[in-house]
């Protein structure tokens, strides 16, 4: 339901347009917030992702999706996400740090800044791709398991393809294509997490932790992250969890998704089931 004040202004629209205007201004006239290039990049990233997150959160509210609970499907749905959490934890440079081959060289306050940046990346991208784009596709294509499967694949492919824009920022072709492929898999995992748990916050958490672990050493440290053992474990875990997540996706019943969309409340569903 739209909320307006006495003058007829819609708060969600105000948040949306102010966020969009500030994002455009920052894109055209990026300020220098620190003489340190890394700190400056982190600060600008925090501001832009916070504004982008606010924009898509407002849009998600406006669309009326019911995806805000921590665990609306119950504790069992969270347990089902433990393999996905294993993928996220594996993305941390655990072997490199324990063996001494990799280390964080930045002070603790910069690590905290990076953690906030990672969290806001998760909020921004998950609300944009899962909270808005994916849910819009599902809103008209969820009448069968086949439709849900292909919508999930298509939205994850788009999420991966968006990372091709990194080529414009000077990233290498090989590294970019690897990121596109891995983003496709992570996007699929986050999409399935949303379907299984019914909560947008689970994909946000998975995405944020994945980015924090994966980019901590390249951004604020030095050393070898991808040693042989890490590559082998990542490959095996990735294959196993991919099959598991597809299994979960194929078990999603179309009627279980109805509560996520406007017009369906848990009270109404309970009354219909009596």
C-alpha positions, 0 to 999 in steps of 0.5 A: 500500500502506498504511504503518503503524507498530508501534502500527498507526497509519496516517501518511496518516490522521494527516496527513489528520485533523490537516490537516483539524482545523487548517483548520477551526480557522483557518476558525473562529478566524483569527489576526492574523499581521500588522498589514499587511492584505496580508501577513496575508492572504498568510500566512493563505493560505500556511498554509491552502493548505499544510494543504489541500495536505497533506490532498489529497496524503495522500488522493492517496497513499491512492487509489494513483494513479501520477501522481508522476513528473516526466515519466513519458511522456517528453520529448515529452509535455513539449514538447507542453505548450509552448503551455499554457506560452505561455498561462501566460507571457502571463498575466504583465503583460509589456507593462504592466511593460515600457511602465511602465504597471504596476509592483510597489510592494511590497518583494522579500520580499513578492513572495517571500511571494506566490510561495510563496502562488501555489505552494501554491495550485497544489499545493492546487487541483491535488491537490484537483481533478486529483489526487483529483476528476478521477482519481476520475471517470476511474477509472470512466469511461475506457473510451473517448475519448468518456468521457475527453472528457466527464469532462474537460469535467465536471471543468473545469466543476466547477472553474470553478463553484467560483469562484462562491463568490467572490460570497460574499466580495463580488466583483462579478458580472461579474468573478466570471463572467469568472473562472468562464469562465477557470477552466473553460479553465485547469482543462481545460488542466491536466486535459489536461496531466495526461493527456498527461504522466502527472504531477500536477506539470505542472498544479501548475507551470502553475497556480502560474505562471498565478496568480503572473503574473495576480495579482502587480500587483493584489495587490502593485502598481499600474497598467494590466494589461489594455491593448488589445494584451494583450487581443487577444493573450490572446484569439487565444492563448486560442482557438488553444491551446483548439483545440490542447488539445482536439486533444491530448485527442481523441488520448488513448488509453484504454489509455495511462491504465492506468498511472495507476491502481492495479494497473498498473505499468510493469513489468507493462505492459512484460511484457504488451507483449512 
